[in-house]
Amino acid sequence: MARRRTLYVETVIRTDLDDLWRQTQEPRLHQRWDLRFTWIDYLPKAEPDAAQRFRYAVRVLPGLTVDGTGISVGERTKPDGSRTSALRFSSAHPLSLIRSGSGYWRYVPTSAGIRFLTGYDYQPGWGRLGALADRPFRLLLGWGTAWSFDRLRLWLERGVPPEVSLRRALLDAGTRLAVCAVAWWAAPVVLAAAVTLAALLAPPSPSTPAARRCRRTPPDRRSSTAPSTLSTLELP
């Protein structure tokens, strides 16, 4: 059986570190830009310094949501100026392909902006069917993470609200599909194929989120190494 590939996404955002931390650590803000979640709800802490437990859900169809639970811990500014956040998550929902997993966020100040990166992995459910379904699902999840990171970047750098970004992305996708449809309806096959390729490869406008703008492989070993705080977290 082929080894699962850990998901990794990285972008650089020209913003203040505190602003980026707030947009990614406060549930009401996080759920606005992250395509992977419909809502996130923090649970009350027994002690102020305890790890943060939370519930999450994603709407897969109108009227149908898949939910789960998680636990996270954030590490404030380290000596090198960076920050980290680690989490574990799980879902007992029968429709959830993700059974349990863990991951981290790292915030690294640079002269070009804040390197915001994530690495995470999970155990798929559904038995043998899950092993097969996980291949395309993992690709989709990686794309969704990268698209969401660029959506967040546009929010912080250009002031484009996530809801506006989504509308622009849908308009962009609809325009590309319409161009392809017209080409295949009215043009010879060779020309239609060329138009389709051009429509798929054409870059989106600077104010429209795109997964292709994010790095998908770690540039060094440190980036792909989870923070030590992850080992202190119990299963949710």
Rosetta blueprint (number, residue, H / E / L):
1 M L
2 A L
3 R L
4 R L
5 R L
6 T L
7 L E
8 Y E
9 V E
10 E E
11 T E
12 V E
13 I E
14 R L
15 T L
16 D L
17 L H
18 D H
19 D H
20 L H
21 W H
22 R H
23 Q H
24 T H
25 Q H
26 E L
27 P H
28 R H
29 L H
30 H H
31 Q H
32 R H
33 W H
34 D L
35 L L
36 R L
37 F L
38 T L
39 W E
40 I E
41 D E
42 Y E
43 L L
44 P L
45 K L
46 A L
47 E L
48 P L
49 D L
50 A L
51 A L
52 Q E
53 R E
54 F E
55 R E
56 Y E
57 A E
58 V E
59 R E
60 V E
61 L E
62 P L
63 G L
64 L E
65 T E
66 V E
67 D E
68 G E
69 T E
70 G E
71 I E
72 S E
73 V E
74 G E
75 E E
76 R L
77 T L
78 K L
79 P L
80 D L
81 G L
82 S L
83 R E
84 T E
85 S E
86 A E
87 L E
88 R E
89 F E
90 S E
91 S L
92 A L
93 H L
94 P L
95 L L
96 S L
97 L L
98 I E
99 R E
100 S E
101 G E
102 S E
103 G E
104 Y E
105 W E
106 R E
107 Y E
108 V E
109 P E
110 T E
111 S L
112 A L
113 G E
114 I E
115 R E
116 F E
117 L E
118 T E
119 G E
120 Y E
121 D E
122 Y E
123 Q E
124 P E
125 G L
126 W L
127 G H
128 R H
129 L H
130 G H
131 A H
132 L H
133 A H
134 D H
135 R H
136 P H
137 F H
138 R H
139 L H
140 L H
141 L H
142 G H
143 W H
144 G H
145 T H
146 A H
147 W H
148 S H
149 F H
150 D H
151 R H
152 L H
153 R H
154 L H
155 W H
156 L H
157 E H
158 R H
159 G L
160 V L
161 P L
162 P H
163 E H
164 V H
165 S H
166 L H
167 R H
168 R H
169 A H
170 L H
171 L H
172 D H
173 A H
174 G H
175 T H
176 R H
177 L H
178 A H
179 V H
180 C H
181 A H
182 V H
183 A H
184 W H
185 W H
186 A H
187 A L
188 P L
189 V H
190 V H
191 L H
192 A H
193 A H
194 A H
195 V H
196 T H
197 L H
198 A H
199 A H
200 L H
201 L H
202 A L
203 P L
204 P L
205 S L
206 P L
207 S L
208 T L
209 P L
210 A L
211 A H
212 R H
213 R H
214 C L
215 R E
216 R L
217 T L
218 P L
219 P L
220 D L
221 R L
222 R L
223 S L
224 S L
225 T L
226 A L
227 P L
228 S H
229 T H
230 L H
231 S H
232 T H
233 L L
234 E L
235 L L
236 P L
